[in-house]
Amino acid sequence: MLTGKTALVTGAGRGIGRAIALTLAGYGADVVVNYSGSKEAAEQTVGEIEAMGRKALAVQADVSLEEDCKRMFDTAVKTFGGVDILVNNAGITRDNLAVRMSEAEFDAVLDTNLKGAFFCMKLAGKLMMKKRRGRIVSISSISGVRGNAGQINYCAAKAGIIGMTKSLARELSSRGVTVNAVAPGYIDTDMTAVLPEKVKEAVLAQVPLGRMGSPEDIAEAVAFLASDKAGYITGQVIQVDGGMGI
Ligand code: NAP
């Protein structure tokens, strides 16, 4: 499904990003495995992709820094000849009630989750416009659709991802590039493992399908949107949330 394509996945050493990188490789793509701090985890993801017979390269870059993003795309172009698929997955949380949230907590989440995606969209957009094809998929969140107490910063960033997705879809559609988002619900990763037990129970009670999602649940939706099969879908947000958002 993705043979001959190069994918760049941000935050691909751990969690959902790792599952996306492995799934895209499973469908035939070569993968640039971006990480910020988790070098060993990223190298392990690379090893697993290479074991599948695909090419992969771990590239350190803090997506909140434009210079880092530029260096990462330059490396991708030099190594693989281009980027056909961008997956904006890197994300952090700094949860707090709005009345207690510091400017630093607000900025950290916006800088990584929203501005980081913007930098990568811009760089990928330039490459893809020239080739007149490409796929951009960004990871939003059910929190960006519904809002969530204690996450005013995160919800702003994830709602912003949806706005950027729709805008960029309009800008790039005439060049054969599709731009979509996936909004996960409650997924089993390090990000949710740190939640207090009471919060975990309360969130799970809101999931009609009655279970947490797996990183692979998200990765399959991303792989579909990244494929030629999704060629007539752009500017959309697919909620992969066990029905949480119904
Ligand atoms: P996770 O396990 O905490 O992993 C976060 C990933 O983001 C790591 O690979 C991390 O890389 C990377 N990252 C963080 N800051 C970065 C930066 N400045 N530059 C580059 N990479 C950076 O979280 P996850 O659950 O897999 O989340 C992945 C995405 O899904 C995020 O956008 C998150 O908001 C979204 N999401 C998750 C859930 C959920 O329930 N888990 C629900 C909705 C949406 P390093 O380890 O190298 O720093």
Boltz pocket constraint, residues with backbone or C-beta under 6 A from the ligand:
constraints:
  - pocket:
      binder: B
      contacts: [[A, 10], [A, 11], [A, 12], [A, 13], [A, 14], [A, 15], [A, 16], [A, 17], [A, 34], [A, 35], [A, 36], [A, 37], [A, 38], [A, 39], [A, 61], [A, 62], [A, 63], [A, 64], [A, 88], [A, 89], [A, 90], [A, 91], [A, 92], [A, 112], [A, 116], [A, 139], [A, 140], [A, 141], [A, 142], [A, 183], [A, 184], [A, 185], [A, 186], [A, 187], [A, 188], [A, 189], [A, 190], [A, 191], [A, 192]]
      max_distance: 6.0
